[in-house]
Amino acid sequence: MNIYRVGLDEDDFEAVRASPPAMSSICPLLLLLLPLISAQTFHWGPCPSPQVQPNFRVEKYLGRWYEIERLPASFEKGTCIEANYSLRKDGTIQVLNSQFYKEKVRSVEGTAVIRDSREPAKLGVSFSYFTPYAPYWVLTTDYTSLSVVYSCTSFLHLFHIDYAWILSRSPKPSASTVRYAKELLVREGIDISRMKATVQNC
């Protein structure tokens, strides 16, 4: 659960959620993050605080979701991107993301957790034992056709890098469904000007 990092490529995986270092000036931080920023969606100021799905039911969310559109993500380079979620015996959620890239299907496994039972739609996801859990906020879902997911990391409250995904149970949802998802993101103050469609023709 992208961030629900849909379509992470194990050959190109980048740890984009490292904790920001303490430093006296923002300039060195910007220099260090320049390669990351160029491939992501960068904004000045802290992360927005969008509303999330009320009474979220993770057991209804399990299963396959197709990525329909997304904000830029350096770890997503292929086509036919999808995510599969299943419940483990220990109560964590197995996240299996896949994409078709360089003539083969590539997949990566991660773990999602509900970090606060009072806000079950605000999950955390990690794809490595060495990286902290990244936000995976379900802004809305009907469980059967649509999910809108948002993730944001703030650096010293001076700027933030965010991700957004429109997911569907079908690789080809209706235009009205996609339009509704985009309108919701805009209402929540999320910039979708760089959002692009994911090819789902496999």
Residue, then its C-alpha position, 0 to 999 in steps of 0.5 A: m500500500n504507494i506510499y503505496r509504491v506501485g510498480l517499484d523496480e527492484d533494479d532501480f529502487e530508490a529510498v525516497r523516504a529517508s529522514p531529513p538530516a539536521m542542517s543549518s541551511i536549506c541549500p545543502l539539502l536541496l543540492l543533495l535532493l536535486p536528483l530526486i526532486s527532478a523526478q518527483t513533484f516538488h512544492w514549497g511549504p509543508c504537506p497539505s492535510p487532506q481528508v481521508q476515507p472515513n471508517f476505512r475497512v482494510e479487509k475490503y481493500l485487499g486484492r488487485w488494484y490497477e494504476i490508472e494515473r499518477l504524479p511522477a514517481s522515480f520508481e515507476k518506469g514501466t507499463c501495466i502497473e498494479a498492486n496486490y494486497s493480502l493480509r498476513k497472519d501477523g496482521t500486517i498487509q503484504v504489498l506486491n507491486s508489479q510493472f512491465y519494464k524492459e521486456k519483462v514483468r518486475s515485482v517487489e514485495g513490501t509491508a503495509v501497516i495501520r499505524d493508528s487504529r483511530e485513523p485506519a485510512k492512514l497507512g504506512v508502507s515500506f519496501s525495505y527493512f532499512t527505510p521507515y514507513a512512508p505515508y499511504w493515505v486512502l483519500t476515498t474508495d468504494y472498494t469495488s471500483l475506485s481508490v484515490v491515494y496520497s503520500c507526502t513527505s515534508f522536509l523541515h517544513l520548508f518544502h515537500i515531495d508528494y505522490a498521488w495515485i488513481l487506482s481502479r479494480s479495472p484497467k480501463p475505468s470510465a472517464s467519469t470515474v477518473r474525472y471524479a478522482k481528479e476533482l477530489l484531489v484538487r478540492e483537497g489542495i493537491d496539485i495534479s498538473r503533472m499527473k499522467a496516465t499509466v499505460q494498461n494495455c497488457 
